[in-house]
Amino acid sequence: MSVQHLADTYLQSGQIDNLPDNHFIDGTFVAGSSGEKMESFDPARAEAFGSFALGSASDMDKAIAAAEKAAASWRKVAPSERCRILNNAARVLRENADQLSVLEVVDSGKTLAEAQGDVAGSARLFEYYAGAADKLDGRSVNLGTANTAFTVREPVGVTGHIIPWNYPTSTFARGVAPALAAGCSVVAKPAETTPYTALVMAGLLTEAGVPEGLVNVVTGLGSEVGAQMAKDPRIKQLTFTGSVNTGVNVMQMAAPNVTRLTLELGGKSPLVAFEDADPEAVADGAYWAIFSNSGQICSAGSRLVVHKSIRDDVIDLLVQKAKALKVGHGLKNPDMGAVNSEVHLGRIKAHVDAAKARGRDILTGGNITTDPETGLGWFFEPTIIADLPLDDPAVQEEIFGPVLAVQVFDTEDDAIRLANGTEFGLIGSVYTRDVGRAMRVSQALDCGQVSVNDYWAGGIELPFGGNGKSGYGREKGWEGLDAYTKVKSITISNAS
């Protein structure tokens, strides 16, 4: 079936056929030990469309045991064979891209175009790390003629992955693909509001030749199965993407076992526009930086730091673009989709209501809305708050919605001070025609990634991660393999 047929079928029936409703453990779908279920909601309709297993500590224990057994065999598989299997996984994901894309839209609320991009990127992740599987070499170390010394990179073992609800498909892939390439096994816990693509992808990976037990998915509450994963000493590497507060809790739970951690947490990323930048390009960049995926992106450009001389031109253009933006059900491919849950919609509203109460200037938006065709769903208007001081909560706190905070500067030093003026340090972007300035400011920004004149420039081949309260460790790129390998040095005496 084509993606359009799948979309139309769901929009007419409100149902998706063959939804997995159990955990995926040791190569098969397994009922949860409690027998209890949770509902998953279509955010654009605010209606449940499926149910899935409410996991328990017992379910997580079974998954980790299966992963531990599988890891012992997988680490012995020739790297070239791991390469072949992961390339096949990429092919199978592409063959099932339409199904995964529609499921991603209905489960998360994003637009079909965004979901299709996520699925394509997920397949590319498996392809990229397939190419790395047989190139994880150590190095020869020159200790002189008395000894021969070299290093090897070994898999860490069982890896745990706590997946967020904003990018359930691509975040699953960006952790699972390098883990498998490195010779590790996986236990994944998807967010309780977006469980389905992880379950479907686990089944597809097994179909593609990934051995049973290597990829396991346990659904349920983070406070139950997620916490159980974080505490388990058999988990040798824990990769978490989510909020700062939850990340701190994960760190504390993993600390007694000295578990290795990769944390990708919050962000309050700046788009810095200098006086020589093209106002149209700045407005377009800021538009996509904050309104993509309804602003529910850790790396969203949630702050526009703009020079006073172009402030009015940029803001006029940006307000026009925001007012023209159309929201609606993601399967109808609007400009912007729904907010993932009613709870999160309330959080966004509370942030904006607080800004209103402080007397801040809301240039456009600022309210909860619905799908204009149906009157249903969890949507928030694209919102721009003008000319905020550095200490304003709308500048300092991650809203994680389609809400842009505008800050105005005069000098280059002032721009850098404002850009670095939060506890976060995930990404930043610089808009200028001056190459020297672009280099100076890029080096001065305290964050993990910088783009110039294109907010979303970059890709799978580049490392991604943050500084400060945005977390630590890097995913994607060659550096994404570091979390899943450990280095051992071996020295041999040449004495007779």
PATORPA-844451 format. One record per residue (C-alpha): residue in one letter; z, y, x. Coordinates in Angstrom, 2 decimals, decimal comma. Example, Ala and Ser with C-alpha at 12.3 -4.5 7.8 and 13.67 -1.06 7.14 Angstrom:
2
+-----+---------+---------+---------+
| res |      up |   north |    east |
+-----+---------+---------+---------+
|   a |    7,80 |   -4,50 |   12,30 |
|   s |    7,14 |   -1,06 |   13,67 |
+-----+---------+---------+---------+
This chain:
496
+-----+---------+---------+---------+
| res |      up |   north |    east |
+-----+---------+---------+---------+
|   m |    0,00 |    0,00 |    0,00 |
|   s |   -0,73 |    3,54 |    1,16 |
|   v |    2,06 |    6,01 |    1,69 |
|   q |    0,85 |    7,99 |   -1,33 |
|   h |    0,95 |    4,90 |   -3,54 |
|   l |    4,47 |    4,08 |   -2,36 |
|   a |    5,56 |    7,67 |   -2,97 |
|   d |    4,00 |    7,82 |   -6,44 |
|   t |    5,52 |    4,47 |   -7,40 |
|   y |    9,00 |    5,66 |   -6,47 |
|   l |    8,61 |    9,04 |   -8,19 |
|   q |    7,59 |    7,25 |  -11,40 |
|   s |   10,12 |    4,41 |  -11,32 |
|   g |   13,03 |    5,74 |   -9,28 |
|   q |   13,14 |    2,40 |   -7,48 |
|   i |   12,14 |    0,94 |   -4,12 |
|   d |   11,38 |   -2,77 |   -4,00 |
|   n |   13,08 |   -5,18 |   -1,61 |
|   l |   15,84 |   -2,87 |   -0,42 |
|   p |   18,18 |   -4,75 |    1,94 |
|   d |   21,71 |   -4,69 |    0,57 |
|   n |   23,55 |   -6,74 |    3,21 |
|   h |   24,43 |   -6,41 |    6,87 |
|   f |   21,99 |   -7,61 |    9,52 |
|   i |   23,87 |   -9,94 |   11,88 |
|   d |   22,56 |  -12,51 |   14,33 |
|   g |   18,97 |  -12,24 |   13,18 |
|   t |   19,46 |  -12,41 |    9,41 |
|   f |   20,81 |  -10,49 |    6,44 |
|   v |   24,42 |  -11,50 |    5,78 |
|   a |   26,63 |  -10,62 |    2,81 |
|   g |   29,72 |   -8,59 |    3,60 |
|   s |   33,03 |  -10,43 |    3,69 |
|   s |   34,55 |   -8,23 |    0,97 |
|   g |   31,62 |   -8,55 |   -1,44 |
|   e |   31,97 |   -4,85 |   -2,24 |
|   k |   29,07 |   -2,41 |   -2,37 |
|   m |   28,42 |    1,30 |   -1,89 |
|   e |   25,73 |    3,40 |   -3,54 |
|   s |   23,05 |    5,36 |   -1,74 |
|   f |   21,72 |    8,53 |   -3,37 |
|   d |   18,35 |   10,25 |   -3,44 |
|   p |   19,44 |   13,80 |   -2,49 |
|   a |   16,45 |   15,39 |   -4,23 |
|   r |   17,49 |   13,83 |   -7,54 |
|   a |   21,25 |   13,52 |   -6,98 |
|   e |   20,92 |    9,98 |   -8,33 |
|   a |   21,76 |    6,58 |   -6,86 |
|   f |   18,73 |    4,43 |   -6,11 |
|   g |   20,32 |    1,46 |   -4,34 |
|   s |   23,51 |   -0,21 |   -3,17 |
|   f |   24,53 |   -1,78 |    0,13 |
|   a |   27,38 |   -3,70 |    1,70 |
|   l |   30,74 |   -2,00 |    2,21 |
|   g |   31,59 |   -3,40 |    5,63 |
|   s |   34,93 |   -4,57 |    6,93 |
|   a |   36,58 |   -5,24 |   10,28 |
|   s |   35,62 |   -8,89 |    9,85 |
|   d |   31,93 |   -7,99 |    9,50 |
|   m |   32,05 |   -5,83 |   12,63 |
|   d |   33,78 |   -8,63 |   14,54 |
|   k |   30,97 |  -11,04 |   13,63 |
|   a |   28,32 |   -8,56 |   14,70 |
|   i |   29,94 |   -7,88 |   18,07 |
|   a |   30,39 |  -11,61 |   18,68 |
|   a |   26,70 |  -12,20 |   17,97 |
|   a |   25,72 |   -9,33 |   20,26 |
|   e |   27,96 |  -10,58 |   23,05 |
|   k |   26,38 |  -14,03 |   22,93 |
|   a |   22,84 |  -12,62 |   22,81 |
|   a |   23,49 |  -10,21 |   25,71 |
|   a |   24,31 |  -13,09 |   28,04 |
|   s |   20,81 |  -14,53 |   27,52 |
|   w |   18,83 |  -11,30 |   27,24 |
|   r |   19,93 |   -9,97 |   30,62 |
|   k |   18,27 |  -13,03 |   32,19 |
|   v |   14,93 |  -12,45 |   30,46 |
|   a |   12,25 |  -11,24 |   32,86 |
|   p |   11,73 |   -7,47 |   32,66 |
|   s |    8,03 |   -8,02 |   32,04 |
|   e |    8,89 |  -10,09 |   28,96 |
|   r |   11,23 |   -7,36 |   27,69 |
|   c |    8,32 |   -4,97 |   28,18 |
|   r |    6,01 |   -7,16 |   26,11 |
|   i |    8,52 |   -7,54 |   23,26 |
|   l |    9,28 |   -3,82 |   23,06 |
|   n |    5,58 |   -2,96 |   23,01 |
|   n |    5,20 |   -5,42 |   20,16 |
|   a |    8,14 |   -3,73 |   18,40 |
|   a |    6,30 |   -0,40 |   18,64 |
|   r |    3,23 |   -2,01 |   17,07 |
|   v |    5,23 |   -3,53 |   14,19 |
|   l |    6,95 |   -0,22 |   13,48 |
|   r |    3,59 |    1,52 |   13,29 |
|   e |    2,29 |   -1,15 |   10,93 |
|   n |    5,25 |   -0,49 |    8,62 |
|   a |    5,28 |    3,29 |    9,05 |
|   d |    4,45 |    4,05 |    5,41 |
|   q |    7,32 |    1,97 |    4,07 |
|   l |    9,77 |    3,43 |    6,59 |
|   s |    8,64 |    7,00 |    5,95 |
|   v |    9,08 |    6,79 |    2,17 |
|   l |   12,45 |    5,12 |    2,59 |
|   e |   13,54 |    7,84 |    5,03 |
|   v |   12,62 |   10,56 |    2,54 |
|   v |   14,46 |    8,98 |   -0,37 |
|   d |   17,55 |    8,17 |    1,67 |
|   s |   17,86 |   11,42 |    3,65 |
|   g |   16,19 |   14,11 |    1,53 |
|   k |   13,75 |   15,39 |    4,16 |
|   t |   10,04 |   15,97 |    3,57 |
|   l |    7,44 |   13,23 |    3,91 |
|   a |    5,77 |   15,02 |    6,84 |
|   e |    9,12 |   15,19 |    8,65 |
|   a |    9,82 |   11,51 |    7,94 |
|   q |    6,37 |   10,46 |    9,14 |
|   g |    6,97 |   12,37 |   12,37 |
|   d |   10,31 |   10,63 |   12,82 |
|   v |    8,82 |    7,17 |   12,32 |
|   a |    5,94 |    7,88 |   14,68 |
|   g |    8,43 |    9,14 |   17,27 |
|   s |   10,53 |    6,02 |   16,82 |
|   a |    7,58 |    3,78 |   17,58 |
|   r |    6,80 |    5,92 |   20,61 |
|   l |   10,39 |    5,51 |   21,84 |
|   f |    9,99 |    1,73 |   21,90 |
|   e |    6,66 |    2,12 |   23,65 |
|   y |    8,10 |    4,52 |   26,23 |
|   y |   11,05 |    2,30 |   27,08 |
|   a |    8,83 |   -0,79 |   27,10 |
|   g |    7,13 |    0,88 |   30,05 |
|   a |   10,49 |    1,36 |   31,75 |
|   a |   11,80 |   -2,18 |   31,32 |
|   d |   10,08 |   -3,56 |   34,43 |
|   k |   10,65 |   -0,43 |   36,54 |
|   l |   14,45 |   -0,28 |   36,60 |
|   d |   14,57 |   -0,63 |   40,36 |
|   g |   17,38 |    0,01 |   42,77 |
|   r |   16,89 |    1,50 |   46,22 |
|   s |   17,08 |    0,41 |   49,81 |
|   v |   19,81 |    2,16 |   51,83 |
|   n |   19,47 |    2,63 |   55,58 |
|   l |   22,76 |    1,66 |   57,28 |
|   g |   21,13 |    0,92 |   60,63 |
|   t |   20,20 |   -2,45 |   62,08 |
|   a |   23,64 |   -4,05 |   61,71 |
|   n |   23,44 |   -4,30 |   57,91 |
|   t |   20,93 |   -4,60 |   55,11 |
|   a |   21,96 |   -2,62 |   52,02 |
|   f |   20,44 |   -2,03 |   48,61 |
|   t |   21,39 |   -1,17 |   45,05 |
|   v |   20,58 |   -2,88 |   41,76 |
|   r |   20,80 |   -1,61 |   38,17 |
|   e |   22,45 |   -4,07 |   35,81 |
|   p |   22,81 |   -3,99 |   32,00 |
|   v |   26,25 |   -2,92 |   30,75 |
|   g |   26,38 |   -5,59 |   28,03 |
|   v |   27,11 |   -4,96 |   24,35 |
|   t |   26,37 |   -1,40 |   23,23 |
|   g |   27,61 |    0,33 |   20,08 |
|   h |   25,61 |    2,99 |   18,24 |
|   i |   27,04 |    5,26 |   15,54 |
|   i |   24,01 |    6,78 |   13,78 |
|   p |   24,03 |   10,15 |   11,94 |
|   w |   22,58 |   10,86 |    8,52 |
|   n |   20,21 |   13,68 |    9,50 |
|   y |   17,88 |   11,55 |   11,67 |
|   p |   18,72 |    7,93 |   10,80 |
|   t |   15,41 |    6,44 |   11,96 |
|   s |   14,76 |    8,29 |   15,20 |
|   t |   18,39 |    8,30 |   16,35 |
|   f |   18,55 |    4,53 |   15,83 |
|   a |   15,41 |    4,12 |   17,94 |
|   r |   16,42 |    6,48 |   20,74 |
|   g |   19,55 |    4,42 |   21,40 |
|   v |   18,33 |    0,90 |   20,63 |
|   a |   15,06 |    1,08 |   22,60 |
|   p |   16,56 |    2,00 |   26,01 |
|   a |   19,48 |   -0,39 |   25,47 |
|   l |   17,09 |   -3,31 |   24,93 |
|   a |   14,87 |   -2,22 |   27,82 |
|   a |   17,89 |   -2,23 |   30,13 |
|   g |   18,88 |   -5,77 |   29,08 |
|   c |   21,70 |   -4,87 |   26,67 |
|   s |   22,44 |   -5,93 |   23,11 |
|   v |   23,15 |   -3,63 |   20,17 |
|   v |   25,56 |   -3,20 |   17,29 |
|   a |   24,63 |   -0,21 |   15,11 |
|   k |   26,58 |    1,48 |   12,35 |
|   p |   24,37 |    3,82 |   10,27 |
|   a |   25,83 |    6,70 |    8,28 |
|   e |   27,14 |    5,71 |    4,87 |
|   t |   24,64 |    8,06 |    3,14 |
|   t |   21,56 |    6,76 |    5,01 |
|   p |   21,87 |    3,01 |    5,68 |
|   y |   18,45 |    1,65 |    4,88 |
|   t |   16,05 |    2,42 |    7,72 |
|   a |   18,41 |    0,90 |   10,30 |
|   l |   18,58 |   -2,31 |    8,26 |
|   v |   14,82 |   -2,47 |    7,75 |
|   m |   14,10 |   -1,68 |   11,40 |
|   a |   16,51 |   -4,38 |   12,59 |
|   g |   14,56 |   -6,90 |   10,52 |
|   l |   11,24 |   -5,61 |   11,84 |
|   l |   12,44 |   -5,85 |   15,45 |
|   t |   13,32 |   -9,50 |   14,92 |
|   e |    9,88 |  -10,02 |   13,38 |
|   a |    8,41 |   -8,42 |   16,52 |
|   g |   10,10 |  -10,98 |   18,77 |
|   v |   13,46 |   -9,40 |   19,61 |
|   p |   15,77 |  -12,44 |   19,94 |
|   e |   18,34 |  -13,08 |   17,22 |
|   g |   21,69 |  -11,42 |   17,77 |
|   l |   20,34 |   -8,67 |   20,01 |
|   v |   20,22 |   -6,02 |   17,26 |
|   n |   22,92 |   -6,05 |   14,59 |
|   v |   23,58 |   -3,51 |   11,84 |
|   v |   26,84 |   -3,21 |    9,93 |
|   t |   26,97 |   -0,75 |    7,03 |
|   g |   30,00 |    0,92 |    5,49 |
|   l |   32,48 |    3,70 |    6,13 |
|   g |   32,91 |    5,30 |    9,52 |
|   s |   36,67 |    5,25 |    9,06 |
|   e |   36,52 |    1,47 |    8,74 |
|   v |   33,64 |   -0,23 |   10,58 |
|   g |   32,81 |    2,73 |   12,81 |
|   a |   36,40 |    2,97 |   13,96 |
|   q |   36,54 |   -0,78 |   14,50 |
|   m |   33,49 |   -0,57 |   16,75 |
|   a |   34,94 |    2,30 |   18,78 |
|   k |   38,20 |    0,42 |   19,39 |
|   d |   36,70 |   -2,95 |   20,33 |
|   p |   36,95 |   -3,78 |   24,06 |
|   r |   33,77 |   -5,89 |   23,89 |
|   i |   31,74 |   -2,70 |   23,37 |
|   k |   30,83 |   -1,56 |   26,89 |
|   q |   28,85 |    1,60 |   25,99 |
|   l |   29,31 |    3,68 |   22,85 |
|   t |   26,62 |    6,16 |   21,80 |
|   f |   27,68 |    8,58 |   19,09 |
|   t |   25,78 |   11,36 |   17,34 |
|   g |   27,66 |   13,53 |   14,85 |
|   s |   30,20 |   16,29 |   14,44 |
|   v |   32,56 |   17,54 |   17,13 |
|   n |   35,69 |   16,49 |   15,25 |
|   t |   34,45 |   12,96 |   14,68 |
|   g |   33,25 |   12,78 |   18,28 |
|   v |   36,74 |   13,67 |   19,48 |
|   n |   38,18 |   10,91 |   17,29 |
|   v |   35,67 |    8,43 |   18,71 |
|   m |   36,64 |    9,43 |   22,26 |
|   q |   40,31 |    8,89 |   21,49 |
|   m |   39,69 |    5,48 |   19,93 |
|   a |   37,52 |    4,35 |   22,86 |
|   a |   39,83 |    5,73 |   25,57 |
|   p |   42,28 |    2,79 |   25,84 |
|   n |   39,38 |    0,53 |   26,81 |
|   v |   37,81 |    3,15 |   29,11 |
|   t |   34,57 |    2,60 |   27,22 |
|   r |   31,53 |    4,45 |   28,51 |
|   l |   30,45 |    7,20 |   26,10 |
|   t |   27,38 |    9,23 |   25,27 |
|   l |   28,22 |   12,02 |   22,81 |
|   e |   25,59 |   14,17 |   21,10 |
|   l |   27,63 |   16,56 |   18,99 |
|   g |   27,15 |   19,95 |   17,38 |
|   g |   25,08 |   22,95 |   18,28 |
|   k |   24,67 |   26,65 |   17,60 |
|   s |   21,45 |   27,08 |   19,50 |
|   p |   19,89 |   30,51 |   20,16 |
|   l |   16,29 |   31,61 |   19,98 |
|   v |   16,25 |   34,64 |   22,31 |
|   a |   13,38 |   37,08 |   21,65 |
|   f |   12,71 |   39,91 |   24,12 |
|   e |   10,97 |   43,23 |   23,46 |
|   d |    7,62 |   42,01 |   24,87 |
|   a |    7,48 |   38,96 |   22,59 |
|   d |    4,96 |   38,75 |   19,74 |
|   p |    6,94 |   39,37 |   16,51 |
|   e |    4,73 |   36,99 |   14,55 |
|   a |    5,30 |   34,19 |   17,06 |
|   v |    9,05 |   34,85 |   17,06 |
|   a |    9,24 |   34,84 |   13,26 |
|   d |    7,22 |   31,63 |   13,06 |
|   g |    9,33 |   29,97 |   15,74 |
|   a |   12,60 |   31,02 |   14,10 |
|   y |   11,33 |   29,82 |   10,71 |
|   w |   10,68 |   26,28 |   11,93 |
|   a |   13,75 |   26,28 |   14,17 |
|   i |   16,18 |   26,77 |   11,28 |
|   f |   14,42 |   25,55 |    8,14 |
|   s |   13,07 |   22,22 |    9,44 |
|   n |   15,01 |   19,37 |    7,81 |
|   s |   16,89 |   22,02 |    5,79 |
|   g |   18,61 |   23,14 |    8,98 |
|   q |   20,39 |   19,79 |    9,26 |
|   i |   19,62 |   19,38 |   12,96 |
|   c |   22,12 |   19,48 |   15,80 |
|   s |   19,58 |   21,40 |   17,87 |
|   a |   18,44 |   23,76 |   15,08 |
|   g |   17,78 |   27,34 |   16,13 |
|   s |   20,62 |   28,62 |   13,97 |
|   r |   20,91 |   31,94 |   15,85 |
|   l |   18,14 |   34,50 |   16,32 |
|   v |   19,13 |   36,71 |   19,26 |
|   v |   16,53 |   39,49 |   19,05 |
|   h |   15,89 |   42,70 |   21,00 |
|   k |   16,59 |   45,85 |   18,97 |
|   s |   13,05 |   47,20 |   19,46 |
|   i |   11,39 |   44,30 |   17,61 |
|   r |   14,27 |   43,47 |   15,30 |
|   d |   12,79 |   45,10 |   12,17 |
|   d |    9,30 |   43,65 |   12,64 |
|   v |   10,62 |   40,13 |   13,22 |
|   i |   13,10 |   40,25 |   10,35 |
|   d |   10,53 |   41,59 |    7,87 |
|   l |    8,14 |   38,78 |    8,73 |
|   l |   10,86 |   36,14 |    8,70 |
|   v |   12,25 |   37,23 |    5,33 |
|   q |    8,75 |   37,07 |    3,86 |
|   k |    8,30 |   33,54 |    5,20 |
|   a |   11,70 |   32,44 |    3,90 |
|   k |   11,10 |   33,84 |    0,43 |
|   a |    7,73 |   32,08 |    0,23 |
|   l |    9,20 |   28,73 |    1,29 |
|   k |    8,99 |   26,07 |   -1,43 |
|   v |   11,71 |   23,45 |   -1,88 |
|   g |   11,33 |   20,19 |   -3,74 |
|   h |   11,41 |   16,42 |   -3,60 |
|   g |   10,42 |   15,32 |   -0,09 |
|   l |    7,83 |   12,85 |   -1,39 |
|   k |    5,88 |   15,78 |   -2,84 |
|   n |    5,86 |   17,25 |    0,68 |
|   p |    7,28 |   20,71 |    0,02 |
|   d |    8,09 |   23,18 |    2,79 |
|   m |   11,75 |   22,12 |    2,78 |
|   g |   13,59 |   19,15 |    1,31 |
|   a |   17,08 |   18,54 |    0,02 |
|   v |   20,49 |   18,68 |    1,65 |
|   n |   21,66 |   15,13 |    2,35 |
|   s |   24,76 |   14,99 |    0,13 |
|   e |   26,69 |   16,93 |   -2,49 |
|   v |   29,66 |   17,09 |   -0,14 |
|   h |   27,60 |   18,68 |    2,62 |
|   l |   25,96 |   21,08 |    0,16 |
|   g |   29,46 |   22,29 |   -0,69 |
|   r |   30,22 |   22,85 |    2,99 |
|   i |   27,11 |   25,02 |    3,44 |
|   k |   27,98 |   27,04 |    0,34 |
|   a |   31,53 |   27,60 |    1,58 |
|   h |   30,24 |   29,02 |    4,88 |
|   v |   27,85 |   31,42 |    3,15 |
|   d |   30,37 |   32,44 |    0,49 |
|   a |   32,82 |   33,29 |    3,26 |
|   a |   30,17 |   35,48 |    4,94 |
|   k |   29,59 |   37,27 |    1,64 |
|   a |   33,33 |   37,81 |    1,28 |
|   r |   33,40 |   39,39 |    4,75 |
|   g |   30,75 |   41,85 |    3,59 |
|   r |   27,94 |   40,44 |    5,68 |
|   d |   24,36 |   41,36 |    4,81 |
|   i |   22,55 |   38,39 |    3,22 |
|   l |   18,89 |   39,34 |    3,58 |
|   t |   17,58 |   36,45 |    1,52 |
|   g |   18,91 |   33,26 |   -0,07 |
|   g |   22,59 |   32,47 |   -0,01 |
|   n |   22,82 |   30,20 |   -3,04 |
|   i |   22,69 |   26,59 |   -4,16 |
|   t |   19,45 |   25,76 |   -5,98 |
|   t |   17,58 |   22,75 |   -7,39 |
|   d |   14,12 |   21,24 |   -7,40 |
|   p |   12,13 |   23,78 |   -9,46 |
|   e |   10,10 |   20,99 |  -11,07 |
|   t |   13,02 |   18,86 |  -12,24 |
|   g |   16,13 |   21,03 |  -12,08 |
|   l |   17,76 |   18,23 |  -10,09 |
|   g |   18,98 |   17,63 |   -6,57 |
|   w |   21,08 |   19,13 |   -3,79 |
|   f |   19,24 |   22,12 |   -2,35 |
|   f |   20,25 |   25,35 |   -0,65 |
|   e |   18,09 |   28,44 |   -0,48 |
|   p |   16,73 |   29,43 |    2,94 |
|   t |   19,23 |   32,05 |    4,05 |
|   i |   19,25 |   34,84 |    6,65 |
|   i |   22,41 |   36,78 |    7,53 |
|   a |   21,75 |   40,02 |    9,39 |
|   d |   23,15 |   41,68 |   12,51 |
|   l |   26,31 |   39,70 |   13,14 |
|   p |   28,86 |   40,35 |   15,88 |
|   l |   29,53 |   37,62 |   18,39 |
|   d |   32,91 |   36,72 |   16,93 |
|   d |   31,68 |   36,21 |   13,37 |
|   p |   32,27 |   32,65 |   12,06 |
|   a |   28,60 |   32,42 |   11,02 |
|   v |   27,76 |   32,81 |   14,73 |
|   q |   30,52 |   30,64 |   16,13 |
|   e |   30,64 |   27,73 |   13,65 |
|   e |   27,99 |   25,10 |   13,03 |
|   i |   26,88 |   25,44 |    9,41 |
|   f |   24,32 |   22,63 |    9,64 |
|   g |   22,12 |   23,98 |    6,90 |
|   p |   19,21 |   26,40 |    6,32 |
|   v |   21,27 |   29,43 |    7,34 |
|   l |   20,14 |   31,75 |   10,16 |
|   a |   22,53 |   34,13 |   11,91 |
|   v |   20,85 |   37,21 |   13,43 |
|   q |   22,27 |   38,95 |   16,52 |
|   v |   20,74 |   42,06 |   18,13 |
|   f |   20,77 |   42,92 |   21,85 |
|   d |   19,71 |   45,74 |   24,15 |
|   t |   19,54 |   44,38 |   27,74 |
|   e |   18,74 |   41,07 |   29,40 |
|   d |   22,36 |   40,65 |   30,48 |
|   d |   23,45 |   41,30 |   26,91 |
|   a |   21,03 |   38,67 |   25,62 |
|   i |   22,41 |   36,05 |   28,03 |
|   r |   25,99 |   36,96 |   27,09 |
|   l |   25,27 |   36,52 |   23,39 |
|   a |   23,24 |   33,34 |   23,87 |
|   n |   26,07 |   31,74 |   25,88 |
|   g |   28,77 |   33,16 |   23,63 |
|   t |   29,72 |   30,02 |   21,69 |
|   e |   31,48 |   26,76 |   22,57 |
|   f |   28,23 |   24,87 |   22,15 |
|   g |   25,41 |   24,30 |   24,63 |
|   l |   22,72 |   22,02 |   23,23 |
|   i |   19,39 |   23,82 |   23,49 |
|   g |   17,99 |   27,34 |   23,77 |
|   s |   14,63 |   29,02 |   23,55 |
|   v |   13,23 |   32,14 |   25,21 |
|   y |   10,36 |   34,22 |   23,81 |
|   t |    8,80 |   36,61 |   26,35 |
|   r |    5,50 |   37,28 |   28,09 |
|   d |    7,30 |   37,86 |   31,41 |
|   v |    7,30 |   34,61 |   33,43 |
|   g |    9,96 |   35,88 |   35,80 |
|   r |   12,26 |   36,79 |   32,94 |
|   a |   11,58 |   33,43 |   31,29 |
|   m |   12,72 |   31,65 |   34,46 |
|   r |   15,79 |   33,87 |   34,99 |
|   v |   17,02 |   33,50 |   31,44 |
|   s |   16,23 |   29,77 |   31,25 |
|   q |   18,35 |   29,19 |   34,33 |
|   a |   21,15 |   31,38 |   32,98 |
|   l |   21,43 |   29,63 |   29,62 |
|   d |   24,26 |   27,08 |   29,56 |
|   c |   22,62 |   24,25 |   27,64 |
|   g |   20,85 |   20,94 |   28,12 |
|   q |   17,30 |   21,97 |   27,21 |
|   v |   15,35 |   25,23 |   27,27 |
|   s |   11,90 |   25,92 |   25,83 |
|   v |    9,76 |   29,01 |   26,32 |
|   n |    7,63 |   30,54 |   23,54 |
|   d |    7,82 |   27,39 |   21,41 |
|   y |   11,20 |   26,40 |   20,04 |
|   w |   10,43 |   22,70 |   19,55 |
|   a |    8,51 |   22,22 |   22,81 |
|   g |    9,38 |   19,03 |   24,67 |
|   g |    9,42 |   15,41 |   23,59 |
|   i |   10,56 |   11,86 |   24,09 |
|   e |    9,81 |   11,97 |   27,80 |
|   l |   12,42 |   14,69 |   28,42 |
|   p |   16,20 |   14,14 |   28,55 |
|   f |   18,14 |   15,50 |   25,57 |
|   g |   21,83 |   16,33 |   25,37 |
|   g |   24,30 |   19,15 |   25,62 |
|   n |   27,10 |   20,92 |   27,43 |
|   g |   30,48 |   22,09 |   26,21 |
|   k |   31,28 |   21,01 |   22,67 |
|   s |   27,72 |   19,81 |   22,23 |
|   g |   28,80 |   16,69 |   24,11 |
|   y |   27,75 |   14,95 |   27,30 |
|   g |   25,33 |   12,35 |   28,54 |
|   r |   21,59 |   12,39 |   28,00 |
|   e |   19,29 |   10,49 |   25,68 |
|   k |   15,50 |   10,17 |   25,80 |
|   g |   13,50 |   10,38 |   28,99 |
|   w |   14,23 |    8,26 |   32,04 |
|   e |   17,79 |    9,59 |   31,99 |
|   g |   18,31 |    7,86 |   28,64 |
|   l |   18,50 |    4,55 |   30,51 |
|   d |   21,50 |    5,63 |   32,58 |
|   a |   23,96 |    4,97 |   29,75 |
|   y |   22,88 |    1,34 |   29,48 |
|   t |   22,87 |    0,38 |   33,16 |
|   k |   25,50 |    0,20 |   35,88 |
|   v |   24,72 |    0,48 |   39,55 |
|   k |   25,88 |   -2,14 |   42,04 |
|   s |   25,52 |   -1,81 |   45,81 |
|   i |   25,06 |   -4,95 |   47,93 |
|   t |   25,45 |   -4,98 |   51,72 |
|   i |   24,56 |   -7,94 |   53,93 |
|   s |   25,70 |   -8,18 |   57,52 |
|   n |   22,85 |   -8,89 |   59,93 |
|   a |   25,23 |  -10,24 |   62,60 |
|   s |   24,33 |  -13,72 |   63,82 |
+-----+---------+---------+---------+
